[in-house]
Amino acid sequence: MDRIPFLLFGDGPRLNSGLARIARDLAVRLYTEQEDLGIRFMQIGVDYPYGWHWQPWDFYGFQPNPADQGRGPVLDVVAQCRVEHPGIDPIVFCIMDPSRVYDITRQANEGEPEIDTDRVWGYFPIDAHNVHEGIGGPAALAVITAERLLAYGQYGQQVLRRTLLNHQAKFRHLKLAEKPVPWLSHGIDTRTFRPGVPMEEAGAEFVQWIKKLPQVDLIIGAVATNQARKDLGLYFSTVAELMTRGWKVACWIHTDKETNAWSLGELAHTSGLPAKQVSVSTGALTDRELAARYYLSTVTIAPGLG
């Protein structure tokens, strides 16, 4: 029997984002087990057009523009799969914000090809909810039309479930109240992020910062892309509040851009923390470097709005 084409859609492996890391790790796992799962694994993502130089599976990289959040590239690959696997509709497994997934699940404009929305699955990060305890707009429509849903953590599961219930009257024929919404814990892989990681693996600049720190009670870390759905203001406000309560605090944050949705320099300045007690880094980190930085911290914070 011909294997089912399985297309992983999300951030490309070389983007400096949490979603890219999740997609990368899942890609390796799915590729190694594709024959047992009965799938032919492929990946498409927001990335440079050539993907990894070493990945053994098909990778289709693209750069989105305001008029195309992935619809065109995804439709092209889906059409290719239908030619190569006649009679078998591919699965498109999305690991990204549902508002961006809407672009590939929406009803096609006149003259545009349609994707079979019955085969779109969503592993959706949820950072906030509206006054109805769900989400609305295009993001909600992507959630409604996805065949299968998987949530990030229990909070995400609650918001996705409420979104379905809020729309069940309008979309009664879809039986939204019966659609399952399982969830996975959103945490770390203890096989990689384990105790005893040598300090030197954290990177030379970070190690120098740690060694030059004055005596502190807490080292608080965060890893987050600099975008609106990450509440980096709350992160620095939390550090400032601890200081006002008498704690001696140092903080570090690893991100993609120092200035984007937030100005990290301004946030660090207004927090009142001495410059030598703040570390802001950008660029790519290996798993081992990240593991070492986590290990050297008292606590880490995931500053998503959810």
C-alpha positions as CSV (number, residue, x, y, z in Angstrom):
1,M,0.0,0.0,0.0
2,D,1.3,3.5,-0.9
3,R,2.3,5.6,2.1
4,I,0.3,8.7,3.0
5,P,2.2,11.9,2.2
6,F,2.7,13.8,5.5
7,L,3.7,17.4,5.2
8,L,5.1,19.2,8.3
9,F,4.3,23.0,7.9
10,G,5.8,25.6,10.2
11,D,9.0,27.5,10.9
12,G,12.0,26.3,9.0
13,P,14.8,24.6,10.9
14,R,17.3,27.5,10.7
15,L,14.9,30.1,12.2
16,N,15.7,31.1,15.8
17,S,12.4,30.3,17.3
18,G,10.9,27.8,19.7
19,L,8.5,26.6,17.0
20,A,11.4,25.9,14.7
21,R,13.1,23.8,17.3
22,I,9.9,21.8,17.9
23,A,9.5,21.3,14.2
24,R,13.1,20.2,13.8
25,D,13.0,17.7,16.6
26,L,9.7,16.3,15.4
27,A,10.9,16.1,11.8
28,V,13.9,13.9,12.9
29,R,11.6,11.6,14.8
30,L,8.9,11.3,12.1
31,Y,11.4,10.7,9.4
32,T,13.1,7.8,11.2
33,E,9.7,6.2,11.9
34,Q,7.9,7.0,8.7
35,E,7.8,3.5,7.4
36,D,6.3,2.1,10.6
37,L,3.8,5.0,10.6
38,G,2.8,4.4,7.0
39,I,3.7,7.9,5.9
40,R,6.1,9.6,3.5
41,F,7.5,12.5,5.5
42,M,8.2,15.9,4.0
43,Q,8.7,19.4,5.5
44,I,7.8,22.9,4.3
45,G,8.7,26.0,6.3
46,V,9.6,29.7,6.5
47,D,13.3,29.4,5.8
48,Y,15.9,30.0,3.3
49,P,15.0,28.2,0.0
50,Y,17.6,25.4,0.4
51,G,16.7,24.0,3.8
52,W,19.4,22.1,5.7
53,H,22.4,20.9,3.9
54,W,22.2,17.6,5.6
55,Q,18.6,16.7,6.0
56,P,17.7,13.4,4.2
57,W,14.0,14.2,3.7
58,D,12.4,16.6,1.2
59,F,12.4,20.1,2.5
60,Y,10.7,23.1,0.8
61,G,11.8,26.4,2.2
62,F,10.1,29.7,1.4
63,Q,10.0,33.3,2.6
64,P,6.5,34.6,3.2
65,N,5.2,38.0,2.1
66,P,2.2,40.0,3.4
67,A,0.0,38.4,0.7
68,D,1.2,34.9,1.2
69,Q,1.6,33.3,4.6
70,G,2.4,29.9,3.0
71,R,-0.7,29.1,1.0
72,G,1.1,29.2,-2.4
73,P,4.0,26.9,-1.4
74,V,1.8,24.5,0.5
75,L,-0.7,24.2,-2.4
76,D,2.2,23.5,-4.8
77,V,3.6,20.7,-2.7
78,V,0.1,19.3,-2.1
79,A,-0.5,19.3,-5.9
80,Q,2.8,17.5,-6.4
81,C,1.9,14.9,-3.8
82,R,-1.4,14.2,-5.5
83,V,0.4,13.5,-8.8
84,E,3.0,11.2,-7.1
85,H,0.4,9.5,-4.9
86,P,-2.8,9.3,-6.9
87,G,-6.0,8.8,-4.8
88,I,-4.3,9.7,-1.5
89,D,-4.7,13.1,0.0
90,P,-1.7,14.4,1.9
91,I,-1.9,15.4,5.6
92,V,-0.7,18.9,6.3
93,F,0.4,19.1,10.0
94,C,0.7,22.7,11.0
95,I,2.9,23.9,13.9
96,M,2.3,27.6,14.0
97,D,-0.1,30.3,15.1
98,P,-3.6,29.4,13.8
99,S,-4.1,32.9,12.4
100,R,-1.4,32.1,9.9
101,V,-2.8,28.6,9.2
102,Y,-6.1,30.2,8.2
103,D,-4.5,31.3,4.9
104,I,-4.2,27.6,3.8
105,T,-7.6,26.5,5.1
106,R,-9.7,29.5,3.9
107,Q,-12.2,29.1,1.0
108,A,-10.3,29.7,-2.2
109,N,-10.9,32.9,-4.2
110,E,-12.3,32.5,-7.7
111,G,-9.7,30.8,-9.9
112,E,-7.5,29.6,-7.1
113,P,-7.0,25.9,-6.3
114,E,-8.4,24.6,-3.0
115,I,-6.6,22.6,-0.4
116,D,-8.6,19.7,1.1
117,T,-9.2,21.1,4.6
118,D,-10.3,17.7,5.9
119,R,-6.6,16.8,5.9
120,V,-5.2,19.8,7.8
121,W,-4.1,19.0,11.4
122,G,-3.1,21.7,13.9
123,Y,-0.6,21.8,16.8
124,F,-1.5,25.3,17.7
125,P,0.4,27.6,20.3
126,I,-2.2,29.7,22.2
127,D,-1.0,32.8,24.1
128,A,-4.2,34.5,25.1
129,H,-8.0,34.3,25.0
130,N,-10.8,36.8,24.4
131,V,-13.7,37.9,26.6
132,H,-15.5,34.7,25.6
133,E,-12.5,32.6,26.8
134,G,-11.7,31.4,23.3
135,I,-10.2,33.0,20.2
136,G,-12.0,34.5,17.2
137,G,-11.5,35.8,13.7
138,P,-9.4,34.0,11.1
139,A,-7.6,32.1,13.9
140,A,-10.8,30.6,15.1
141,L,-11.8,29.6,11.6
142,A,-8.5,27.7,11.2
143,V,-9.2,25.8,14.5
144,I,-12.8,25.0,13.3
145,T,-11.8,23.7,9.9
146,A,-8.7,21.6,11.0
147,E,-9.5,17.9,11.0
148,R,-7.5,17.2,14.1
149,L,-6.2,19.5,16.9
150,L,-3.4,19.2,19.4
151,A,-2.9,21.8,22.1
152,Y,0.2,23.2,23.8
153,G,-0.5,22.5,27.5
154,Q,-3.7,22.5,29.5
155,Y,-4.3,26.2,29.1
156,G,-4.1,25.9,25.3
157,Q,-6.5,23.0,25.4
158,Q,-9.0,25.0,27.4
159,V,-8.9,27.9,24.9
160,L,-9.3,25.6,21.9
161,R,-12.1,23.7,23.5
162,R,-14.0,27.0,24.3
163,T,-13.4,28.2,20.8
164,L,-15.1,25.2,19.3
165,L,-18.0,25.5,21.8
166,N,-18.5,29.2,21.0
167,H,-18.9,28.4,17.3
168,Q,-20.9,25.2,17.5
169,A,-24.3,26.9,16.9
170,K,-23.1,28.5,13.6
171,F,-21.2,25.4,12.4
172,R,-23.6,22.8,13.7
173,H,-23.0,20.4,10.8
174,L,-19.3,20.1,11.9
175,K,-20.2,18.7,15.3
176,L,-17.6,20.9,17.0
177,A,-18.6,19.9,20.5
178,E,-17.6,16.4,19.7
179,K,-14.1,17.2,18.3
180,P,-11.4,16.0,20.7
181,V,-8.7,18.4,21.8
182,P,-5.8,16.4,23.4
183,W,-2.8,18.3,24.8
184,L,0.8,17.8,25.5
185,S,2.9,19.2,28.3
186,H,5.1,22.1,27.0
187,G,8.5,21.5,28.6
188,I,12.0,20.3,28.2
189,D,13.6,17.0,27.1
190,T,15.5,15.9,30.1
191,R,17.7,13.6,28.0
192,T,19.3,16.8,26.7
193,F,18.6,19.4,29.4
194,R,19.9,17.3,32.3
195,P,21.8,18.3,35.5
196,G,25.6,18.5,35.4
197,V,26.1,20.3,32.1
198,P,29.6,21.9,32.2
199,M,29.5,25.7,32.5
200,E,31.9,26.1,29.5
201,E,29.2,24.7,27.2
202,A,27.1,27.8,27.7
203,G,29.2,29.9,25.3
204,A,32.2,32.1,26.0
205,E,30.3,35.4,26.4
206,F,27.7,34.0,28.7
207,V,30.3,32.3,30.9
208,Q,32.2,35.6,31.2
209,W,28.9,37.3,32.2
210,I,28.2,34.6,34.9
211,K,31.8,34.9,36.3
212,K,31.7,38.7,36.6
213,L,28.3,38.8,38.4
214,P,28.2,40.1,41.9
215,Q,26.7,38.0,44.6
216,V,23.0,37.4,43.6
217,D,20.1,35.4,45.0
218,L,18.5,34.6,41.7
219,I,19.5,34.2,38.1
220,I,16.3,34.3,36.0
221,G,16.5,33.3,32.3
222,A,14.1,33.5,29.4
223,V,14.2,32.4,25.7
224,A,11.7,34.0,23.4
225,T,11.5,35.6,20.0
226,N,10.9,39.3,20.1
227,Q,7.3,39.5,18.9
228,A,4.0,40.9,20.2
229,R,2.7,37.6,21.6
230,K,5.6,37.4,23.9
231,D,5.1,39.5,27.0
232,L,8.7,40.6,27.5
233,G,7.5,43.7,29.4
234,L,6.1,41.4,32.1
235,Y,9.4,39.5,32.2
236,F,11.4,42.6,33.1
237,S,8.6,43.9,35.3
238,T,8.8,40.7,37.3
239,V,12.6,41.1,37.7
240,A,12.0,44.7,38.9
241,E,9.3,43.6,41.4
242,L,11.7,41.1,42.9
243,M,14.3,43.8,43.3
244,T,11.8,46.1,45.1
245,R,11.2,43.2,47.6
246,G,14.9,43.0,48.4
247,W,16.1,40.2,46.2
248,K,19.5,40.5,44.5
249,V,18.6,39.5,40.9
250,A,20.4,38.9,37.6
251,C,18.6,38.1,34.4
252,W,19.4,36.9,30.9
253,I,17.3,36.6,27.8
254,H,18.0,35.0,24.5
255,T,16.1,36.3,21.5
256,D,16.3,36.9,17.8
257,K,16.3,40.7,17.7
258,E,17.1,43.2,20.5
259,T,14.6,45.7,19.0
260,N,11.4,44.5,17.3
261,A,8.0,44.4,19.0
262,W,9.9,45.2,22.2
263,S,13.0,47.2,22.9
264,L,14.9,45.0,25.3
265,G,17.5,47.7,26.0
266,E,14.8,50.1,27.1
267,L,13.0,47.4,29.2
268,A,16.3,46.5,30.9
269,H,17.0,50.2,31.6
270,T,13.5,50.9,33.0
271,S,13.7,47.8,35.2
272,G,16.4,49.6,37.2
273,L,18.7,46.6,37.1
274,P,22.4,47.4,36.8
275,A,23.7,46.7,33.3
276,K,26.2,44.2,34.5
277,Q,23.4,42.1,35.9
278,V,21.6,41.9,32.5
279,S,22.6,39.7,29.6
280,V,20.8,39.9,26.2
281,S,22.0,37.6,23.5
282,T,20.8,37.0,19.9
283,G,21.6,34.4,17.2
284,A,21.5,30.7,17.1
285,L,22.2,28.5,20.1
286,T,22.9,24.7,20.1
287,D,20.9,22.4,22.3
288,R,24.0,22.0,24.5
289,E,24.5,25.8,24.9
290,L,20.9,26.3,25.8
291,A,21.0,23.4,28.2
292,A,24.0,24.9,30.0
293,R,22.3,28.3,30.3
294,Y,19.2,26.7,31.8
295,Y,21.4,24.7,34.2
296,L,23.2,27.8,35.4
297,S,19.9,29.6,36.1
298,T,17.9,29.5,39.3
299,V,14.7,29.6,37.3
300,T,13.5,30.2,33.7
301,I,10.4,32.0,32.6
302,A,8.4,31.3,29.4
303,P,6.9,34.8,28.8
304,G,4.1,34.0,26.4
305,L,0.8,35.9,26.9
306,G,-0.9,32.7,27.8
